[in-house]
């Protein structure tokens, strides 16, 4: 079984940066997809960024040019570098893994961006 755990959330002023980490443990496969989602109060969960094992990435239009997703395959860890943060980025951020067709979610980490 796979466990997915996020860390790195916190409070930051607009224009600042945060780096989120997500570590997967258990029976993970070399070929998988890891992604970040977020959910703001009163809003539905939305995709932010994704990265496959080969390094191919995708980003939501709202974060292109500001966020960067990367991964360390040896450590089964994915990162989300968030720069030029805006108040509208405030949300709970969730790590997601598609592991051989099975889906796993982290518990979420709060990101709050003040004006």
N, C-alpha and C positions, 0 to 999 in steps of 0.2 A: 504494500500500500504506500501511497505517496502523501507526504505532508508538505504544504507550501506555507511559508511564513514570511511576512513582510516586516520591514523596519525602515526607519529613517524619516518618518513624518514629523511634523512640528509646525511651529508658528514662524512666519517670515514676513517681512515687509514687501510691499509691491516693488518689483524690480530685482528682488533677491533671488537666491537659488537654493535648491534642496536636491539631495540625491537619495532616492529610494532604493532599497535592496530587497530581493526576494530569493530565498534559498529553498530549493526543493530537495527533499530527502526520501529515501526509500527506493523502490524499483523504478528508476527512471531510465528512459531509452535515449540513445544517442540522437535519434531523429525525433524531434518534438518541436512544439511551438509554445513560446511563452509570451505573455502579453500583460499589459496594464489596462485596467478599467477604472472608472471613477463614478461616484454617485454623490451629487450635491443634495442638500435638503430640499425636499419637494420635487426632485427631478428623478428621472429614471437612469439606471446605470448605462454608461456609454463607454465605447472602446476609445482608448487613448493612443496606444502604440502596441505593436507586436513585432516579434523577431523569431525567425526559424533557426534551426541548427546551423544552417549555412551562412547566416548573417543577413539574410534578406529582411528588410524592415518596412513597416507601414505605419503611417501616422494619421491621426485625425487632422482635418484642416485647421482646427482651432489651435493646435500645438505645433504645427510645422514651423521649423526654424527656431523654436524655443526649447523643445524637449528632444532628448536623445536616448534611445533604448539600446542597450548593449548586453552582452552575456559572456560569462566565463563557463564554457562547457565542462571544463575539468572540475569545477566546483558546483555545477548545476545551479548557478546563480544568475539572475537577471537584474539589471539596474535600470533606473530611469533618472537621468540627469535633467532637472527642470531648471531652466534659466529664464530670466525676464518674467518672473511670475506675476500674475495679475489676480485681483480679487476674485474674478470669475473662475479661477482655478481651484478655489476652495472646495474641497470635497473629501470624502473617504476614498482612498485609492486602494484597489484590490489587485492582487497578483493572480494570474490565471495560467494554467498549463494544460495544453492538449498533449497528453502523453499516450501515444499509440492509440488514439481514438477515445481515450478516457479523459474526462474533464475534472480538474481540481481547482479549487479556489482558496486563497488565503483569507485570513480573518479581517483584513483591512487595516489601513493606517491613516490617521487624520492629517490632512494638510490644510492649514489655514493661512491665507494671505491677507494681510491688513493693508488698508489704503495708505 
